[in-house]
Amino acid sequence: MPHLLPRRSLRLLAAALLPLSLGACADKFSLGQPIPTSSQLQREYDKTLTKDEQKAVISDMQSAAEKRQNPAVERY
């Protein structure tokens, strides 16, 4: 019988600590941050740009290409 007491206490300790540690992890990740929507998660996964972002990137690339082609012309 004396040998069963440590096993039971270890099981009880593990049963108590496991939910506490998982709860602490859940609080750490959700503390102060809104839960993202499924569309936000999908967009992050796809790494896609919206139409407005695509237009902005294209215009930036075009202006950079123009500056490389005409380095003597300064624009203000």
Buried (B, 14 or more C-beta within 10 A) or exposed (E): EEEEEEEEEEEEEEEEEEEEEEEEEEEEEEEEEEEEEEEEEEBEEEEEEEEEEEEEEEEEEEEEEEEEEEEEEEEE
